[in-house]
Amino acid sequence: MTDTQETTTPEARAEAAARDLADRGRAVTARAVREAAGVRMAVAAVAARAWREAQADETEVEVPEVPADVRGRLDAIWADAYRAAVATITPERDRLAVEVEELRGEVDALTATVEDVETERDEHAARLEEADQARTTAVSERGEAVARAERAEDRAAAVEAERDRLAEQVGALIARIPEPEA
């Protein structure tokens, strides 16, 4: 609630709400008054009923048509006011139209820049992906080469061990051969 609503009576708030509703062209009903004034339904119903009765008591005053000479003056005043408004607004509208075109040009330039940057980013990402794949391939090939080298070393050690064993056997066999008698 506002400060004025806190200091006035519920009846005064309901009456003010009824006037406000009527001024805005809305139906003055108990529910509308209650919602607008924030009062109990009983207070709103009394205010709405009083408003409707007061409106029924007023006699309608018939408003005549606007006389032709007044209508002519009113049309001339309206035309002058419209021309003055157009004359006032046109320079600002034209300035804003130029500014909009400049901004559209900036937007187009920035859009092109963004597209270039995105293309460059995509190219860098592709090169990075290629480099990553090359690194992965190199690491894999290096691992395979290390494994082959280890297997070759193992085979070389086995061959050397076999050679040493065979050399010992040959040496033992040679030692068994009797010396020729002379």
C-alpha positions as CSV (number, residue, x, y, z in Angstrom):
1,M,0.0,0.0,0.0
2,T,1.1,3.6,-0.5
3,D,1.4,6.2,2.2
4,T,-1.8,7.9,1.0
5,Q,-3.7,4.6,1.3
6,E,-2.5,4.0,4.8
7,T,-3.6,7.5,6.0
8,T,-7.1,7.5,4.3
9,T,-10.1,5.5,5.4
10,P,-11.1,2.4,3.5
11,E,-14.2,4.1,2.3
12,A,-12.2,7.1,0.9
13,R,-9.8,4.7,-0.8
14,A,-12.8,2.7,-2.3
15,E,-14.4,5.9,-3.6
16,A,-11.2,7.2,-5.1
17,A,-10.7,3.8,-6.8
18,A,-14.2,3.9,-8.2
19,R,-13.5,7.4,-9.7
20,D,-10.2,6.2,-11.1
21,L,-11.8,3.1,-12.7
22,A,-14.4,5.3,-14.3
23,D,-11.8,7.8,-15.5
24,R,-9.9,5.0,-17.2
25,G,-13.0,3.7,-18.8
26,R,-13.1,0.4,-16.8
27,A,-16.3,-1.0,-15.3
28,V,-16.9,0.1,-11.7
29,T,-17.6,-3.3,-10.0
30,A,-17.2,-4.3,-6.4
31,R,-14.4,-6.7,-7.4
32,A,-12.5,-4.0,-9.4
33,V,-12.9,-1.5,-6.6
34,R,-11.6,-4.1,-4.1
35,E,-8.6,-4.9,-6.2
36,A,-7.8,-1.3,-6.9
37,A,-8.3,0.0,-3.4
38,G,-7.2,-3.0,-1.4
39,V,-10.3,-2.9,0.9
40,R,-12.8,-5.5,2.1
41,M,-15.4,-6.7,-0.3
42,A,-18.2,-5.1,1.7
43,V,-16.6,-1.7,1.6
44,A,-15.9,-2.1,-2.2
45,A,-19.6,-3.2,-2.8
46,V,-20.9,-0.1,-1.0
47,A,-18.6,2.2,-3.0
48,A,-19.4,0.6,-6.3
49,R,-23.2,0.8,-5.6
50,A,-22.9,4.4,-4.6
51,W,-20.9,5.2,-7.8
52,R,-23.5,3.5,-10.0
53,E,-26.4,5.3,-8.3
54,A,-24.6,8.7,-8.6
55,Q,-24.1,8.0,-12.3
56,A,-27.7,7.1,-12.8
57,D,-28.8,10.3,-11.1
58,E,-26.8,12.5,-13.4
59,T,-28.7,13.7,-16.5
60,E,-26.9,13.3,-19.7
61,V,-26.0,16.5,-21.4
62,E,-26.2,16.2,-25.1
63,V,-23.0,17.4,-26.7
64,P,-23.7,19.1,-30.1
65,E,-21.6,18.5,-33.2
66,V,-18.6,20.7,-33.6
67,P,-19.6,23.7,-35.7
68,A,-18.1,23.8,-39.2
69,D,-16.1,27.0,-38.7
70,V,-14.7,25.6,-35.4
71,R,-14.0,22.3,-37.3
72,G,-12.1,24.3,-40.0
73,R,-10.0,26.1,-37.4
74,L,-9.4,22.8,-35.6
75,D,-8.3,21.2,-38.8
76,A,-5.9,24.1,-39.5
77,I,-4.5,24.0,-36.0
78,W,-4.0,20.2,-36.4
79,A,-2.3,20.6,-39.8
80,D,0.0,23.4,-38.4
81,A,0.9,21.2,-35.4
82,Y,1.6,18.2,-37.6
83,R,3.8,20.2,-40.0
84,A,5.7,21.7,-37.0
85,A,6.2,18.2,-35.5
86,V,7.4,16.8,-38.9
87,A,9.8,19.8,-39.3
88,T,11.1,19.2,-35.8
89,I,11.5,15.5,-36.1
90,T,12.8,15.2,-39.7
91,P,16.4,16.4,-39.1
92,E,16.7,14.1,-36.1
93,R,15.2,11.2,-38.1
94,D,17.6,11.9,-41.0
95,R,20.5,12.1,-38.6
96,L,19.5,8.8,-36.9
97,A,19.0,7.2,-40.4
98,V,22.6,8.2,-41.3
99,E,23.8,6.9,-37.9
100,V,21.9,3.6,-38.4
101,E,23.6,3.2,-41.8
102,E,27.0,3.9,-40.3
103,L,26.3,1.3,-37.5
104,R,25.1,-1.2,-40.1
105,G,28.5,-0.7,-41.9
106,E,30.3,-1.2,-38.6
107,V,28.2,-4.3,-38.0
108,D,29.0,-5.7,-41.5
109,A,32.8,-4.9,-41.0
110,L,32.8,-6.6,-37.6
111,T,30.8,-9.5,-38.9
112,A,33.5,-10.0,-41.7
113,T,36.2,-9.7,-39.0
114,V,34.5,-12.3,-36.9
115,E,34.2,-14.6,-39.9
116,D,37.9,-14.1,-40.7
117,V,38.8,-14.8,-37.1
118,E,36.6,-17.9,-37.0
119,T,38.2,-19.2,-40.3
120,E,41.6,-18.6,-38.8
121,R,40.6,-20.3,-35.6
122,D,39.3,-23.3,-37.6
123,E,42.5,-23.5,-39.6
124,H,44.6,-23.4,-36.4
125,A,42.4,-26.1,-34.9
126,A,42.9,-28.3,-38.0
127,R,46.7,-27.7,-37.8
128,L,46.6,-28.5,-34.1
129,E,44.7,-31.7,-34.8
130,E,47.1,-32.7,-37.5
131,A,50.1,-32.0,-35.2
132,D,48.4,-33.9,-32.4
133,Q,47.9,-36.9,-34.8
134,A,51.5,-36.7,-36.0
135,R,52.7,-36.6,-32.4
136,T,50.5,-39.6,-31.5
137,T,51.8,-41.4,-34.5
138,A,55.5,-40.5,-33.6
139,V,55.0,-41.7,-30.0
140,S,53.4,-44.9,-31.3
141,E,56.2,-45.5,-33.8
142,R,58.9,-44.6,-31.2
143,G,57.3,-47.2,-28.8
144,E,57.3,-49.8,-31.6
145,A,61.0,-49.0,-32.4
146,V,61.9,-49.2,-28.7
147,A,60.1,-52.6,-28.5
148,R,61.9,-53.8,-31.6
149,A,65.3,-52.7,-30.3
150,E,64.6,-54.4,-27.0
151,R,63.7,-57.6,-28.8
152,A,66.8,-57.3,-31.0
153,E,69.0,-56.8,-27.9
154,D,67.3,-59.9,-26.3
155,R,67.9,-61.9,-29.4
156,A,71.5,-60.7,-29.6
157,A,72.1,-61.6,-26.0
158,A,70.5,-65.1,-26.7
159,V,72.7,-65.5,-29.7
160,E,75.8,-64.5,-27.8
161,A,74.9,-66.9,-25.0
162,E,74.4,-69.7,-27.6
163,R,77.7,-68.8,-29.2
164,D,79.5,-69.0,-25.8
165,R,77.8,-72.3,-25.1
166,L,78.7,-73.7,-28.5
167,A,82.3,-72.4,-28.1
168,E,82.6,-74.2,-24.8
169,Q,81.2,-77.4,-26.4
170,V,83.6,-77.1,-29.3
171,G,86.5,-76.4,-26.8
172,A,85.5,-79.5,-24.8
173,L,85.3,-81.6,-28.0
174,I,88.6,-80.4,-29.2
175,A,90.1,-81.2,-25.8
176,R,88.9,-84.8,-26.1
177,I,90.6,-85.3,-29.4
178,P,93.8,-87.2,-28.7
179,E,97.1,-85.7,-29.8
180,P,98.6,-87.4,-32.8
181,E,101.4,-89.7,-31.9
182,A,104.4,-88.9,-33.6
